[in-house]
Amino acid sequence: MITKNGALKIARLGGVDVYVHWTWALLLAWYVQMFSVGFDNKWWVAGVVACFALMTFVHEGVEITCGKLVGGSVSEATLSFLGRGSNLIPPQRPWPIILTYMAGILGYAAFLGITIPLWIMGTVRFTWTRDVAQFSFMILVFNVILLIWTAAPVYPLSGGRVLRALLWLLIGREGSLRVACVLGLLSTIGIVALALYLQSWWVGLMALLIAVQCVQGFKEAKMLGAIAQLPRRKDVCCPRCQQHPIAAFHVRCDCGAAVDPFATRGLCVRCGSVAALHRCALCLQRSPIADWYGPTGLFEVQATSSAAATPPLPPDDSTASKPD
């Protein structure tokens, strides 16, 4: 079916819905216009686009698999010529982020073991047709472009996210995001210059998308700074990221009541439902509530009135059981 954001669902693999976005039509039209003159048989153009899609699919698959292995969550992946490929949320800690996005970069690097020998056989060692030589060359070119583009230390590309995670180890979560966004905005100047030199509208569009993401990153960094100033509960800590939760932190039950999961052991005093898991607002990972209290998991259950509760966080932090 066609989704509201213009993508066609083509498969469901490993619990992840896979879509193809309409912007692939832009890729096909651009490639046919620019490079079809290099082929005697125009069907080779479709072959190049199919190989481009395959490399992108494998890149996203490797990144998603690694992200899930380190504890991340994902529900859909979109093969899109523009924008983010999936809604993958790795654990919000430096090393899981580094491992997740480095895996995606290495996915493109691994394809060089195929595209380089293919190019050598098609253009150097054997005398094949002109179309085969052009096909092998274009596959190698796209592989190199995808690898360089993905590995570039420009936020929010994969390389930029790895850079941000490395900076996180040195200057903290908020500061690393600010620095990564500044570097990303500065990089757009060079990308715009490249777009003007190549007279390429799609390179300029990429620069615009990077700038928009960096502006959103600044807003997120500001929010992280505000969260860092909030008082914390010192009696519990997240078993994943080892950070103390925000004091008076409440989540919204399905019945509409605001519940303090640490005061009531996840029990909603209005409807009586119990949430066994709680998602950390800082690292976004879910853990059993008892694990927040250390190895023993012992604590007192205190009934609290929902009327005195503070405003809840967004619905995806709900205490109700819901797939990520």
Secondary structure, 3 states (H helix, E strand, C coil): CECCCCEEEEEEECCEEEEEECCHHHHHHHHHHHHHHHCCCCHHHHHHHHHHHHHHHHHHHHHHHHHHHCCCECCEEEECCCCCCECCECCCCHHHHHHHHHHHHHHHHHHHHHHHHHHHHHHHHCCCCHHHHHHHHHHHHHHHHHHHHHHCCCCCCHHHHHHHHHHHHHHHHHHHHHHHHHHHHHHHHHHHHHHHHHCCHHHHHHHHHHHHHHHHHHHHHHHHHHHHCCCECCCCCCCCCCCCCECCCCEECCCCCEECCCCCCCECCCCCCECCEEECCCCCCEEEHHHHHCCCCCCCCCCCCHHHCCCCCCHHHCCCCCCC
